[in-house]
Each structure stands twice: as C-alpha cells, then as structure tokens.
C-alpha cells in the first residue's frame, strides 16, 4: 500500500468504498485487517465516480487540532 499520483491511477482498478462492508462482529484488529483486504489501498479508492486520494503530512498540525480550530471558527461566525 502506498500513496500514488492521482493522475497515474486507472479509476476502474480502484475499490468503491461504498461496496466495502465491515464485519463488526470481529475484534478491532481483525476488523481493520478485513477492511484493508477489501479496500486494497486505503490511501486511494473510489466513492462512486470520484477518486479519493488521502495524504498525510509528516509534520504539521494534527487532525484533532485542525478540527478544533475549524469548529471554533464556525462557532464565532
């Protein structure tokens, strides 16, 4: 699994996340492995006709921090 350049991806080769069914009866670790086997590449998949490519920065603000700032900004508006 790796991050790919979205311009080099054949979207027909990607798994549509809407078709992935997670077995919630499994323990968390097995559930995660089941999901990864089904989605094939968690960094790049489809949602309908849209290609979704996920990237994470090595440094910078955490998602938690970004979401807090976002919602605080909404609250002030």
mmJSON file of the N, C-alpha and C atoms, coordinates in Angstrom:
{"data_MODEL":{"atom_site":{
"group_PDB":["ATOM","ATOM","ATOM","ATOM","ATOM","ATOM","ATOM","ATOM","ATOM","ATOM","ATOM","ATOM","ATOM","ATOM","ATOM","ATOM","ATOM","ATOM","ATOM","ATOM","ATOM","ATOM","ATOM","ATOM","ATOM","ATOM","ATOM","ATOM","ATOM","ATOM","ATOM","ATOM","ATOM","ATOM","ATOM","ATOM","ATOM","ATOM","ATOM","ATOM","ATOM","ATOM","ATOM","ATOM","ATOM","ATOM","ATOM","ATOM","ATOM","ATOM","ATOM","ATOM","ATOM","ATOM","ATOM","ATOM","ATOM","ATOM","ATOM","ATOM","ATOM","ATOM","ATOM","ATOM","ATOM","ATOM","ATOM","ATOM","ATOM","ATOM","ATOM","ATOM","ATOM","ATOM","ATOM","ATOM","ATOM","ATOM","ATOM","ATOM","ATOM","ATOM","ATOM","ATOM","ATOM","ATOM","ATOM","ATOM","ATOM","ATOM","ATOM","ATOM","ATOM","ATOM","ATOM","ATOM","ATOM","ATOM","ATOM","ATOM","ATOM","ATOM","ATOM","ATOM","ATOM","ATOM","ATOM","ATOM","ATOM","ATOM","ATOM","ATOM","ATOM","ATOM","ATOM","ATOM","ATOM","ATOM","ATOM","ATOM","ATOM","ATOM","ATOM","ATOM","ATOM","ATOM","ATOM","ATOM","ATOM","ATOM","ATOM","ATOM","ATOM","ATOM","ATOM","ATOM","ATOM","ATOM","ATOM","ATOM","ATOM","ATOM","ATOM","ATOM","ATOM","ATOM","ATOM","ATOM","ATOM","ATOM","ATOM","ATOM","ATOM","ATOM","ATOM","ATOM","ATOM","ATOM","ATOM","ATOM","ATOM","ATOM","ATOM","ATOM","ATOM","ATOM","ATOM","ATOM","ATOM","ATOM","ATOM","ATOM","ATOM","ATOM","ATOM","ATOM","ATOM","ATOM","ATOM","ATOM","ATOM","ATOM","ATOM","ATOM","ATOM","ATOM","ATOM","ATOM","ATOM","ATOM","ATOM","ATOM","ATOM","ATOM","ATOM","ATOM","ATOM","ATOM","ATOM","ATOM","ATOM","ATOM","ATOM","ATOM","ATOM","ATOM","ATOM","ATOM","ATOM","ATOM","ATOM","ATOM","ATOM","ATOM","ATOM","ATOM","ATOM","ATOM","ATOM","ATOM","ATOM","ATOM","ATOM","ATOM","ATOM","ATOM","ATOM","ATOM","ATOM","ATOM","ATOM"],
"id":[1,2,3,4,5,6,7,8,9,10,11,12,13,14,15,16,17,18,19,20,21,22,23,24,25,26,27,28,29,30,31,32,33,34,35,36,37,38,39,40,41,42,43,44,45,46,47,48,49,50,51,52,53,54,55,56,57,58,59,60,61,62,63,64,65,66,67,68,69,70,71,72,73,74,75,76,77,78,79,80,81,82,83,84,85,86,87,88,89,90,91,92,93,94,95,96,97,98,99,100,101,102,103,104,105,106,107,108,109,110,111,112,113,114,115,116,117,118,119,120,121,122,123,124,125,126,127,128,129,130,131,132,133,134,135,136,137,138,139,140,141,142,143,144,145,146,147,148,149,150,151,152,153,154,155,156,157,158,159,160,161,162,163,164,165,166,167,168,169,170,171,172,173,174,175,176,177,178,179,180,181,182,183,184,185,186,187,188,189,190,191,192,193,194,195,196,197,198,199,200,201,202,203,204,205,206,207,208,209,210,211,212,213,214,215,216,217,218,219,220,221,222,223,224,225,226,227,228,229,230,231],
"type_symbol":["N","C","C","N","C","C","N","C","C","N","C","C","N","C","C","N","C","C","N","C","C","N","C","C","N","C","C","N","C","C","N","C","C","N","C","C","N","C","C","N","C","C","N","C","C","N","C","C","N","C","C","N","C","C","N","C","C","N","C","C","N","C","C","N","C","C","N","C","C","N","C","C","N","C","C","N","C","C","N","C","C","N","C","C","N","C","C","N","C","C","N","C","C","N","C","C","N","C","C","N","C","C","N","C","C","N","C","C","N","C","C","N","C","C","N","C","C","N","C","C","N","C","C","N","C","C","N","C","C","N","C","C","N","C","C","N","C","C","N","C","C","N","C","C","N","C","C","N","C","C","N","C","C","N","C","C","N","C","C","N","C","C","N","C","C","N","C","C","N","C","C","N","C","C","N","C","C","N","C","C","N","C","C","N","C","C","N","C","C","N","C","C","N","C","C","N","C","C","N","C","C","N","C","C","N","C","C","N","C","C","N","C","C","N","C","C","N","C","C","N","C","C","N","C","C","N","C","C","N","C","C"],
"label_atom_id":["N","CA","C","N","CA","C","N","CA","C","N","CA","C","N","CA","C","N","CA","C","N","CA","C","N","CA","C","N","CA","C","N","CA","C","N","CA","C","N","CA","C","N","CA","C","N","CA","C","N","CA","C","N","CA","C","N","CA","C","N","CA","C","N","CA","C","N","CA","C","N","CA","C","N","CA","C","N","CA","C","N","CA","C","N","CA","C","N","CA","C","N","CA","C","N","CA","C","N","CA","C","N","CA","C","N","CA","C","N","CA","C","N","CA","C","N","CA","C","N","CA","C","N","CA","C","N","CA","C","N","CA","C","N","CA","C","N","CA","C","N","CA","C","N","CA","C","N","CA","C","N","CA","C","N","CA","C","N","CA","C","N","CA","C","N","CA","C","N","CA","C","N","CA","C","N","CA","C","N","CA","C","N","CA","C","N","CA","C","N","CA","C","N","CA","C","N","CA","C","N","CA","C","N","CA","C","N","CA","C","N","CA","C","N","CA","C","N","CA","C","N","CA","C","N","CA","C","N","CA","C","N","CA","C","N","CA","C","N","CA","C","N","CA","C","N","CA","C","N","CA","C","N","CA","C","N","CA","C","N","CA","C","N","CA","C","N","CA","C"],
"label_alt_id":[null,null,null,null,null,null,null,null,null,null,null,null,null,null,null,null,null,null,null,null,null,null,null,null,null,null,null,null,null,null,null,null,null,null,null,null,null,null,null,null,null,null,null,null,null,null,null,null,null,null,null,null,null,null,null,null,null,null,null,null,null,null,null,null,null,null,null,null,null,null,null,null,null,null,null,null,null,null,null,null,null,null,null,null,null,null,null,null,null,null,null,null,null,null,null,null,null,null,null,null,null,null,null,null,null,null,null,null,null,null,null,null,null,null,null,null,null,null,null,null,null,null,null,null,null,null,null,null,null,null,null,null,null,null,null,null,null,null,null,null,null,null,null,null,null,null,null,null,null,null,null,null,null,null,null,null,null,null,null,null,null,null,null,null,null,null,null,null,null,null,null,null,null,null,null,null,null,null,null,null,null,null,null,null,null,null,null,null,null,null,null,null,null,null,null,null,null,null,null,null,null,null,null,null,null,null,null,null,null,null,null,null,null,null,null,null,null,null,null,null,null,null,null,null,null,null,null,null,null,null,null],
"label_comp_id":["UNK","UNK","UNK","UNK","UNK","UNK","UNK","UNK","UNK","UNK","UNK","UNK","UNK","UNK","UNK","UNK","UNK","UNK","UNK","UNK","UNK","UNK","UNK","UNK","UNK","UNK","UNK","UNK","UNK","UNK","UNK","UNK","UNK","UNK","UNK","UNK","UNK","UNK","UNK","UNK","UNK","UNK","UNK","UNK","UNK","UNK","UNK","UNK","UNK","UNK","UNK","UNK","UNK","UNK","UNK","UNK","UNK","UNK","UNK","UNK","UNK","UNK","UNK","UNK","UNK","UNK","UNK","UNK","UNK","UNK","UNK","UNK","UNK","UNK","UNK","UNK","UNK","UNK","UNK","UNK","UNK","UNK","UNK","UNK","UNK","UNK","UNK","UNK","UNK","UNK","UNK","UNK","UNK","UNK","UNK","UNK","UNK","UNK","UNK","UNK","UNK","UNK","UNK","UNK","UNK","UNK","UNK","UNK","UNK","UNK","UNK","UNK","UNK","UNK","UNK","UNK","UNK","UNK","UNK","UNK","UNK","UNK","UNK","UNK","UNK","UNK","UNK","UNK","UNK","UNK","UNK","UNK","UNK","UNK","UNK","UNK","UNK","UNK","UNK","UNK","UNK","UNK","UNK","UNK","UNK","UNK","UNK","UNK","UNK","UNK","UNK","UNK","UNK","UNK","UNK","UNK","UNK","UNK","UNK","UNK","UNK","UNK","UNK","UNK","UNK","UNK","UNK","UNK","UNK","UNK","UNK","UNK","UNK","UNK","UNK","UNK","UNK","UNK","UNK","UNK","UNK","UNK","UNK","UNK","UNK","UNK","UNK","UNK","UNK","UNK","UNK","UNK","UNK","UNK","UNK","UNK","UNK","UNK","UNK","UNK","UNK","UNK","UNK","UNK","UNK","UNK","UNK","UNK","UNK","UNK","UNK","UNK","UNK","UNK","UNK","UNK","UNK","UNK","UNK","UNK","UNK","UNK","UNK","UNK","UNK","UNK","UNK","UNK","UNK","UNK","UNK"],
"label_asym_id":["A","A","A","A","A","A","A","A","A","A","A","A","A","A","A","A","A","A","A","A","A","A","A","A","A","A","A","A","A","A","A","A","A","A","A","A","A","A","A","A","A","A","A","A","A","A","A","A","A","A","A","A","A","A","A","A","A","A","A","A","A","A","A","A","A","A","A","A","A","A","A","A","A","A","A","A","A","A","A","A","A","A","A","A","A","A","A","A","A","A","A","A","A","A","A","A","A","A","A","A","A","A","A","A","A","A","A","A","A","A","A","A","A","A","A","A","A","A","A","A","A","A","A","A","A","A","A","A","A","A","A","A","A","A","A","A","A","A","A","A","A","A","A","A","A","A","A","A","A","A","A","A","A","A","A","A","A","A","A","A","A","A","A","A","A","A","A","A","A","A","A","A","A","A","A","A","A","A","A","A","A","A","A","A","A","A","A","A","A","A","A","A","A","A","A","A","A","A","A","A","A","A","A","A","A","A","A","A","A","A","A","A","A","A","A","A","A","A","A","A","A","A","A","A","A","A","A","A","A","A","A"],
"label_entity_id":["1","1","1","1","1","1","1","1","1","1","1","1","1","1","1","1","1","1","1","1","1","1","1","1","1","1","1","1","1","1","1","1","1","1","1","1","1","1","1","1","1","1","1","1","1","1","1","1","1","1","1","1","1","1","1","1","1","1","1","1","1","1","1","1","1","1","1","1","1","1","1","1","1","1","1","1","1","1","1","1","1","1","1","1","1","1","1","1","1","1","1","1","1","1","1","1","1","1","1","1","1","1","1","1","1","1","1","1","1","1","1","1","1","1","1","1","1","1","1","1","1","1","1","1","1","1","1","1","1","1","1","1","1","1","1","1","1","1","1","1","1","1","1","1","1","1","1","1","1","1","1","1","1","1","1","1","1","1","1","1","1","1","1","1","1","1","1","1","1","1","1","1","1","1","1","1","1","1","1","1","1","1","1","1","1","1","1","1","1","1","1","1","1","1","1","1","1","1","1","1","1","1","1","1","1","1","1","1","1","1","1","1","1","1","1","1","1","1","1","1","1","1","1","1","1","1","1","1","1","1","1"],
"label_seq_id":[1,1,1,2,2,2,3,3,3,4,4,4,5,5,5,6,6,6,7,7,7,8,8,8,9,9,9,10,10,10,11,11,11,12,12,12,13,13,13,14,14,14,15,15,15,16,16,16,17,17,17,18,18,18,19,19,19,20,20,20,21,21,21,22,22,22,23,23,23,24,24,24,25,25,25,26,26,26,27,27,27,28,28,28,29,29,29,30,30,30,31,31,31,32,32,32,33,33,33,34,34,34,35,35,35,36,36,36,37,37,37,38,38,38,39,39,39,40,40,40,41,41,41,42,42,42,43,43,43,44,44,44,45,45,45,46,46,46,47,47,47,48,48,48,49,49,49,50,50,50,51,51,51,52,52,52,53,53,53,54,54,54,55,55,55,56,56,56,57,57,57,58,58,58,59,59,59,60,60,60,61,61,61,62,62,62,63,63,63,64,64,64,65,65,65,66,66,66,67,67,67,68,68,68,69,69,69,70,70,70,71,71,71,72,72,72,73,73,73,74,74,74,75,75,75,76,76,76,77,77,77],
"pdbx_PDB_ins_code":[null,null,null,null,null,null,null,null,null,null,null,null,null,null,null,null,null,null,null,null,null,null,null,null,null,null,null,null,null,null,null,null,null,null,null,null,null,null,null,null,null,null,null,null,null,null,null,null,null,null,null,null,null,null,null,null,null,null,null,null,null,null,null,null,null,null,null,null,null,null,null,null,null,null,null,null,null,null,null,null,null,null,null,null,null,null,null,null,null,null,null,null,null,null,null,null,null,null,null,null,null,null,null,null,null,null,null,null,null,null,null,null,null,null,null,null,null,null,null,null,null,null,null,null,null,null,null,null,null,null,null,null,null,null,null,null,null,null,null,null,null,null,null,null,null,null,null,null,null,null,null,null,null,null,null,null,null,null,null,null,null,null,null,null,null,null,null,null,null,null,null,null,null,null,null,null,null,null,null,null,null,null,null,null,null,null,null,null,null,null,null,null,null,null,null,null,null,null,null,null,null,null,null,null,null,null,null,null,null,null,null,null,null,null,null,null,null,null,null,null,null,null,null,null,null,null,null,null,null,null,null],
"Cartn_x":[0.846,0.0,0.886,0.582,1.361,0.507,0.981,0.296,0.711,-0.227,0.033,-0.345,0.257,-0.111,-1.487,-2.432,-3.819,-3.952,-3.028,-3.077,-2.659,-1.969,-1.484,-2.406,-3.529,-4.395,-5.514,-5.73,-6.881,-8.023,-9.021,-10.071,-10.846,-10.833,-11.516,-10.806,-9.535,-8.778,-9.015,-9.681,-9.879,-11.159,-11.138,-12.313,-13.241,-14.527,-15.52,-15.829,-15.513,-15.664,-17.111,-18.056,-19.465,-19.792,-18.947,-19.197,-18.493,-17.692,-16.947,-17.844,-18.036,-18.842,-17.904,-17.884,-17.013,-17.756,-17.107,-17.687,-17.484,-18.506,-18.398,-18.379,-18.583,-18.52,-17.074,-16.15,-14.741,-14.111,-13.072,-12.317,-11.659,-11.355,-10.843,-9.67,-8.683,-7.522,-7.909,-8.733,-9.183,-10.116,-10.914,-11.812,-10.993,-9.902,-9.039,-8.399,-7.931,-7.322,-8.349,-9.558,-10.634,-10.902,-10.966,-11.188,-10.047,-8.801,-7.649,-7.615,-7.984,-8.036,-9.1,-10.213,-11.311,-11.041,-10.484,-10.268,-9.007,-8.1,-6.823,-5.826,-6.19,-5.284,-6.059,-5.841,-6.605,-6.244,-5.176,-4.766,-5.419,-5.969,-6.56,-7.679,-8.893,-10.059,-11.092,-12.2,-13.282,-14.454,-15.224,-16.535,-17.448,-18.092,-18.845,-17.866,-18.065,-17.172,-15.988,-15.987,-14.911,-13.745,-12.54,-11.327,-10.935,-10.72,-10.33,-8.882,-8.031,-6.62,-6.291,-5.765,-5.502,-4.002,-3.577,-2.165,-2.049,-0.978,-0.711,0.645,0.721,1.985,2.801,4.112,4.99,4.995,4.899,4.918,3.715,3.361,2.247,1.214,0.102,-0.967,-1.641,-2.1,-2.829,-4.251,-4.899,-6.286,-7.157,-6.899,-7.642,-7.549,-6.347,-6.132,-6.829,-6.725,-7.366,-8.882,-9.463,-10.915,-11.38,-10.641,-10.995,-11.001,-9.953,-9.878,-11.003,-11.321,-12.399,-13.732,-14.064,-15.348,-15.396,-14.263,-14.23,-14.497,-13.961,-14.209,-15.674,-16.317,-17.745,-18.572,-18.158,-18.889,-18.84,-17.702,-17.525,-18.325,-18.633,-19.33,-20.781],
"Cartn_y":[-1.178,0.0,1.233,2.13,3.352,4.452,5.666,6.793,6.868,7.203,7.251,8.615,8.957,10.17,9.936,10.784,10.593,10.63,11.31,11.384,10.075,9.213,7.951,6.772,7.04,5.972,5.675,4.396,3.958,3.741,4.608,4.536,3.224,2.525,1.231,0.157,0.397,-0.553,-0.345,0.755,1.086,0.467,0.17,-0.369,0.794,0.62,1.617,1.386,2.377,2.236,1.947,2.33,2.077,0.587,-0.211,-1.654,-2.415,-1.723,-2.378,-2.505,-3.726,-3.995,-4.488,-3.777,-4.127,-5.083,-6.178,-7.172,-6.692,-6.083,-5.501,-6.543,-7.804,-8.854,-9.266,-8.849,-9.194,-8.306,-8.793,-7.938,-6.802,-5.668,-4.492,-4.769,-5.529,-5.77,-6.568,-7.582,-8.378,-7.567,-6.699,-5.828,-4.914,-4.364,-3.492,-4.277,-5.486,-6.308,-6.676,-6.976,-7.287,-6.087,-4.901,-3.677,-3.459,-3.595,-3.369,-4.36,-5.602,-6.594,-6.224,-5.69,-5.353,-4.069,-3.046,-1.758,-1.785,-2.69,-2.908,-1.776,-0.541,0.584,1.668,1.804,2.791,4.237,4.429,5.773,6.22,5.288,5.642,4.655,5.186,4.353,5.217,4.624,5.377,5.51,6.55,6.706,7.095,6.093,6.336,6.613,7.727,8.102,8.939,9.327,10.187,9.352,9.728,9.102,9.854,9.118,9.702,9.314,10.323,10.084,10.789,10.041,10.571,10.684,11.833,12.075,12.622,12.272,12.765,13.451,14.586,15.308,14.712,14.66,14.17,15.115,16.39,17.404,18.31,18.992,19.92,19.654,20.338,20.208,18.844,18.352,17.085,17.32,16.256,16.353,16.883,16.43,16.883,18.402,18.934,20.373,21.132,20.63,21.289,21.312,20.199,20.145,21.076,21.125,22.042,23.476,23.868,25.231,25.51,24.541,24.698,24.954,24.118,24.257,25.492,25.884,27.139,28.315,28.26,29.31,29.375,28.236,28.211,28.798,28.492,28.961,30.487,31.073,32.531,33.257,32.569,33.214,33.47],
"Cartn_z":[0.0,0.0,0.0,-0.887,-0.941,-1.528,-1.326,-1.926,-3.389,-4.251,-5.678,-6.219,-7.356,-8.059,-8.677,-8.332,-8.768,-10.293,-10.973,-12.437,-13.102,-12.36,-12.913,-12.597,-11.973,-11.478,-12.467,-12.729,-13.513,-12.519,-12.554,-11.528,-11.562,-12.698,-12.773,-11.948,-11.608,-10.783,-9.291,-8.929,-7.516,-6.969,-5.689,-4.997,-4.64,-4.888,-4.48,-2.999,-2.179,-0.725,-0.33,-1.182,-0.862,-0.868,-1.541,-1.598,-0.476,0.316,1.393,2.625,3.066,4.258,5.349,6.464,7.579,8.505,8.83,9.737,11.171,11.739,13.085,14.193,13.836,14.855,15.155,14.302,14.502,15.57,16.243,17.165,16.367,17.009,16.291,15.34,15.773,14.915,13.67,13.837,12.689,11.795,12.404,11.64,10.729,11.272,10.485,9.335,9.608,8.561,7.489,7.9,6.965,6.054,6.64,5.862,4.867,5.338,4.466,3.308,3.557,2.481,1.451,1.908,0.999,0.221,0.865,0.203,-0.656,-0.378,-1.079,-0.841,-1.078,-0.835,-0.083,1.225,1.997,1.667,0.903,0.507,-0.793,-1.541,-2.827,-3.152,-3.285,-3.562,-4.261,-4.624,-5.254,-4.302,-4.519,-3.902,-5.057,-5.645,-6.872,-8.002,-8.703,-9.8,-9.335,-8.066,-7.552,-7.03,-7.44,-6.915,-5.65,-4.575,-3.29,-3.033,-2.857,-2.573,-1.263,-0.31,1.025,1.236,1.748,2.038,3.444,4.117,5.461,5.465,6.127,6.253,7.394,7.196,8.258,9.45,9.16,10.219,10.037,11.093,10.992,12.061,11.936,12.916,12.81,13.94,13.95,13.437,13.019,12.578,13.707,14.919,16.088,16.229,16.121,16.243,15.113,13.906,12.764,12.906,13.342,13.517,14.63,15.731,16.822,16.327,15.604,15.078,14.092,13.264,12.293,12.993,13.981,14.663,15.555,16.122,16.882,15.956,14.75,13.762,13.364,13.224,12.904,14.043,15.259,16.437,16.536,16.138,16.207,15.132,14.039,12.908,13.201],
"occupancy":[1.0,1.0,1.0,1.0,1.0,1.0,1.0,1.0,1.0,1.0,1.0,1.0,1.0,1.0,1.0,1.0,1.0,1.0,1.0,1.0,1.0,1.0,1.0,1.0,1.0,1.0,1.0,1.0,1.0,1.0,1.0,1.0,1.0,1.0,1.0,1.0,1.0,1.0,1.0,1.0,1.0,1.0,1.0,1.0,1.0,1.0,1.0,1.0,1.0,1.0,1.0,1.0,1.0,1.0,1.0,1.0,1.0,1.0,1.0,1.0,1.0,1.0,1.0,1.0,1.0,1.0,1.0,1.0,1.0,1.0,1.0,1.0,1.0,1.0,1.0,1.0,1.0,1.0,1.0,1.0,1.0,1.0,1.0,1.0,1.0,1.0,1.0,1.0,1.0,1.0,1.0,1.0,1.0,1.0,1.0,1.0,1.0,1.0,1.0,1.0,1.0,1.0,1.0,1.0,1.0,1.0,1.0,1.0,1.0,1.0,1.0,1.0,1.0,1.0,1.0,1.0,1.0,1.0,1.0,1.0,1.0,1.0,1.0,1.0,1.0,1.0,1.0,1.0,1.0,1.0,1.0,1.0,1.0,1.0,1.0,1.0,1.0,1.0,1.0,1.0,1.0,1.0,1.0,1.0,1.0,1.0,1.0,1.0,1.0,1.0,1.0,1.0,1.0,1.0,1.0,1.0,1.0,1.0,1.0,1.0,1.0,1.0,1.0,1.0,1.0,1.0,1.0,1.0,1.0,1.0,1.0,1.0,1.0,1.0,1.0,1.0,1.0,1.0,1.0,1.0,1.0,1.0,1.0,1.0,1.0,1.0,1.0,1.0,1.0,1.0,1.0,1.0,1.0,1.0,1.0,1.0,1.0,1.0,1.0,1.0,1.0,1.0,1.0,1.0,1.0,1.0,1.0,1.0,1.0,1.0,1.0,1.0,1.0,1.0,1.0,1.0,1.0,1.0,1.0,1.0,1.0,1.0,1.0,1.0,1.0,1.0,1.0,1.0,1.0,1.0,1.0],
"B_iso_or_equiv":[0.0,0.0,0.0,0.0,0.0,0.0,0.0,0.0,0.0,0.0,0.0,0.0,0.0,0.0,0.0,0.0,0.0,0.0,0.0,0.0,0.0,0.0,0.0,0.0,0.0,0.0,0.0,0.0,0.0,0.0,0.0,0.0,0.0,0.0,0.0,0.0,0.0,0.0,0.0,0.0,0.0,0.0,0.0,0.0,0.0,0.0,0.0,0.0,0.0,0.0,0.0,0.0,0.0,0.0,0.0,0.0,0.0,0.0,0.0,0.0,0.0,0.0,0.0,0.0,0.0,0.0,0.0,0.0,0.0,0.0,0.0,0.0,0.0,0.0,0.0,0.0,0.0,0.0,0.0,0.0,0.0,0.0,0.0,0.0,0.0,0.0,0.0,0.0,0.0,0.0,0.0,0.0,0.0,0.0,0.0,0.0,0.0,0.0,0.0,0.0,0.0,0.0,0.0,0.0,0.0,0.0,0.0,0.0,0.0,0.0,0.0,0.0,0.0,0.0,0.0,0.0,0.0,0.0,0.0,0.0,0.0,0.0,0.0,0.0,0.0,0.0,0.0,0.0,0.0,0.0,0.0,0.0,0.0,0.0,0.0,0.0,0.0,0.0,0.0,0.0,0.0,0.0,0.0,0.0,0.0,0.0,0.0,0.0,0.0,0.0,0.0,0.0,0.0,0.0,0.0,0.0,0.0,0.0,0.0,0.0,0.0,0.0,0.0,0.0,0.0,0.0,0.0,0.0,0.0,0.0,0.0,0.0,0.0,0.0,0.0,0.0,0.0,0.0,0.0,0.0,0.0,0.0,0.0,0.0,0.0,0.0,0.0,0.0,0.0,0.0,0.0,0.0,0.0,0.0,0.0,0.0,0.0,0.0,0.0,0.0,0.0,0.0,0.0,0.0,0.0,0.0,0.0,0.0,0.0,0.0,0.0,0.0,0.0,0.0,0.0,0.0,0.0,0.0,0.0,0.0,0.0,0.0,0.0,0.0,0.0,0.0,0.0,0.0,0.0,0.0,0.0],
"pdbx_formal_charge":[null,null,null,null,null,null,null,null,null,null,null,null,null,null,null,null,null,null,null,null,null,null,null,null,null,null,null,null,null,null,null,null,null,null,null,null,null,null,null,null,null,null,null,null,null,null,null,null,null,null,null,null,null,null,null,null,null,null,null,null,null,null,null,null,null,null,null,null,null,null,null,null,null,null,null,null,null,null,null,null,null,null,null,null,null,null,null,null,null,null,null,null,null,null,null,null,null,null,null,null,null,null,null,null,null,null,null,null,null,null,null,null,null,null,null,null,null,null,null,null,null,null,null,null,null,null,null,null,null,null,null,null,null,null,null,null,null,null,null,null,null,null,null,null,null,null,null,null,null,null,null,null,null,null,null,null,null,null,null,null,null,null,null,null,null,null,null,null,null,null,null,null,null,null,null,null,null,null,null,null,null,null,null,null,null,null,null,null,null,null,null,null,null,null,null,null,null,null,null,null,null,null,null,null,null,null,null,null,null,null,null,null,null,null,null,null,null,null,null,null,null,null,null,null,null,null,null,null,null,null,null],
"auth_seq_id":[1,1,1,2,2,2,3,3,3,4,4,4,5,5,5,6,6,6,7,7,7,8,8,8,9,9,9,10,10,10,11,11,11,12,12,12,13,13,13,14,14,14,15,15,15,16,16,16,17,17,17,18,18,18,19,19,19,20,20,20,21,21,21,22,22,22,23,23,23,24,24,24,25,25,25,26,26,26,27,27,27,28,28,28,29,29,29,30,30,30,31,31,31,32,32,32,33,33,33,34,34,34,35,35,35,36,36,36,37,37,37,38,38,38,39,39,39,40,40,40,41,41,41,42,42,42,43,43,43,44,44,44,45,45,45,46,46,46,47,47,47,48,48,48,49,49,49,50,50,50,51,51,51,52,52,52,53,53,53,54,54,54,55,55,55,56,56,56,57,57,57,58,58,58,59,59,59,60,60,60,61,61,61,62,62,62,63,63,63,64,64,64,65,65,65,66,66,66,67,67,67,68,68,68,69,69,69,70,70,70,71,71,71,72,72,72,73,73,73,74,74,74,75,75,75,76,76,76,77,77,77],
"auth_comp_id":["UNK","UNK","UNK","UNK","UNK","UNK","UNK","UNK","UNK","UNK","UNK","UNK","UNK","UNK","UNK","UNK","UNK","UNK","UNK","UNK","UNK","UNK","UNK","UNK","UNK","UNK","UNK","UNK","UNK","UNK","UNK","UNK","UNK","UNK","UNK","UNK","UNK","UNK","UNK","UNK","UNK","UNK","UNK","UNK","UNK","UNK","UNK","UNK","UNK","UNK","UNK","UNK","UNK","UNK","UNK","UNK","UNK","UNK","UNK","UNK","UNK","UNK","UNK","UNK","UNK","UNK","UNK","UNK","UNK","UNK","UNK","UNK","UNK","UNK","UNK","UNK","UNK","UNK","UNK","UNK","UNK","UNK","UNK","UNK","UNK","UNK","UNK","UNK","UNK","UNK","UNK","UNK","UNK","UNK","UNK","UNK","UNK","UNK","UNK","UNK","UNK","UNK","UNK","UNK","UNK","UNK","UNK","UNK","UNK","UNK","UNK","UNK","UNK","UNK","UNK","UNK","UNK","UNK","UNK","UNK","UNK","UNK","UNK","UNK","UNK","UNK","UNK","UNK","UNK","UNK","UNK","UNK","UNK","UNK","UNK","UNK","UNK","UNK","UNK","UNK","UNK","UNK","UNK","UNK","UNK","UNK","UNK","UNK","UNK","UNK","UNK","UNK","UNK","UNK","UNK","UNK","UNK","UNK","UNK","UNK","UNK","UNK","UNK","UNK","UNK","UNK","UNK","UNK","UNK","UNK","UNK","UNK","UNK","UNK","UNK","UNK","UNK","UNK","UNK","UNK","UNK","UNK","UNK","UNK","UNK","UNK","UNK","UNK","UNK","UNK","UNK","UNK","UNK","UNK","UNK","UNK","UNK","UNK","UNK","UNK","UNK","UNK","UNK","UNK","UNK","UNK","UNK","UNK","UNK","UNK","UNK","UNK","UNK","UNK","UNK","UNK","UNK","UNK","UNK","UNK","UNK","UNK","UNK","UNK","UNK","UNK","UNK","UNK","UNK","UNK","UNK"],
"auth_asym_id":["A","A","A","A","A","A","A","A","A","A","A","A","A","A","A","A","A","A","A","A","A","A","A","A","A","A","A","A","A","A","A","A","A","A","A","A","A","A","A","A","A","A","A","A","A","A","A","A","A","A","A","A","A","A","A","A","A","A","A","A","A","A","A","A","A","A","A","A","A","A","A","A","A","A","A","A","A","A","A","A","A","A","A","A","A","A","A","A","A","A","A","A","A","A","A","A","A","A","A","A","A","A","A","A","A","A","A","A","A","A","A","A","A","A","A","A","A","A","A","A","A","A","A","A","A","A","A","A","A","A","A","A","A","A","A","A","A","A","A","A","A","A","A","A","A","A","A","A","A","A","A","A","A","A","A","A","A","A","A","A","A","A","A","A","A","A","A","A","A","A","A","A","A","A","A","A","A","A","A","A","A","A","A","A","A","A","A","A","A","A","A","A","A","A","A","A","A","A","A","A","A","A","A","A","A","A","A","A","A","A","A","A","A","A","A","A","A","A","A","A","A","A","A","A","A","A","A","A","A","A","A"],
"auth_atom_id":["N","CA","C","N","CA","C","N","CA","C","N","CA","C","N","CA","C","N","CA","C","N","CA","C","N","CA","C","N","CA","C","N","CA","C","N","CA","C","N","CA","C","N","CA","C","N","CA","C","N","CA","C","N","CA","C","N","CA","C","N","CA","C","N","CA","C","N","CA","C","N","CA","C","N","CA","C","N","CA","C","N","CA","C","N","CA","C","N","CA","C","N","CA","C","N","CA","C","N","CA","C","N","CA","C","N","CA","C","N","CA","C","N","CA","C","N","CA","C","N","CA","C","N","CA","C","N","CA","C","N","CA","C","N","CA","C","N","CA","C","N","CA","C","N","CA","C","N","CA","C","N","CA","C","N","CA","C","N","CA","C","N","CA","C","N","CA","C","N","CA","C","N","CA","C","N","CA","C","N","CA","C","N","CA","C","N","CA","C","N","CA","C","N","CA","C","N","CA","C","N","CA","C","N","CA","C","N","CA","C","N","CA","C","N","CA","C","N","CA","C","N","CA","C","N","CA","C","N","CA","C","N","CA","C","N","CA","C","N","CA","C","N","CA","C","N","CA","C","N","CA","C","N","CA","C","N","CA","C","N","CA","C","N","CA","C","N","CA","C"],
"pdbx_PDB_model_num":[1,1,1,1,1,1,1,1,1,1,1,1,1,1,1,1,1,1,1,1,1,1,1,1,1,1,1,1,1,1,1,1,1,1,1,1,1,1,1,1,1,1,1,1,1,1,1,1,1,1,1,1,1,1,1,1,1,1,1,1,1,1,1,1,1,1,1,1,1,1,1,1,1,1,1,1,1,1,1,1,1,1,1,1,1,1,1,1,1,1,1,1,1,1,1,1,1,1,1,1,1,1,1,1,1,1,1,1,1,1,1,1,1,1,1,1,1,1,1,1,1,1,1,1,1,1,1,1,1,1,1,1,1,1,1,1,1,1,1,1,1,1,1,1,1,1,1,1,1,1,1,1,1,1,1,1,1,1,1,1,1,1,1,1,1,1,1,1,1,1,1,1,1,1,1,1,1,1,1,1,1,1,1,1,1,1,1,1,1,1,1,1,1,1,1,1,1,1,1,1,1,1,1,1,1,1,1,1,1,1,1,1,1,1,1,1,1,1,1,1,1,1,1,1,1,1,1,1,1,1,1]
}}}
